[in-house]
């Protein structure tokens, strides 16, 4: 899903970063889930290594994004960046599987795509 598609379908009052080198893709209020505007990272999952069924996403602790959106199967999985980074640091991890992430983090929103 492109940032424009995400913004049109799921955000109220979307705003775009001024720089093409921004670490976030769109800012807005998530319809039916929040009354606060957040900066979202919507970079897509990419194949990892030589396997056909393992996908990943590189991240940075320097990101200005507040939420990360994973477009996976028929759903969007939205996680809080601060909580995600704290979880990685506390558990000394440099990678985590998406299904584990859903179970371990408190601020997670699942949206079934229609």
FENPECOR-V153732 format. One line per field, one symbol per residue. ss: DSSP state (H for helix, E for strand, - for the rest). psi: psi as a letter, one per 30 degrees, with the letter a starting at -180 (. if undefined). A space follows every 10 residues. Layout:
ss: ???
psi: ???
This chain:
ss: --HHHHHHHH EEEEE----- -----EEEEE ------EEEE E----EE--- ----EE---- ------EEEE EE--EEEEEE HHHHHHHHHH -------HHH HHHH---EEE EE--
psi: kleeeeeeef lkhkkklfkf glglekklkj kgflgkklkk jgklklkkbf lfgkllkklk fgkfkfkkkk jkbglkjklk eeeeeeeeee ghkflkkeee eeefkeikkk kkk.
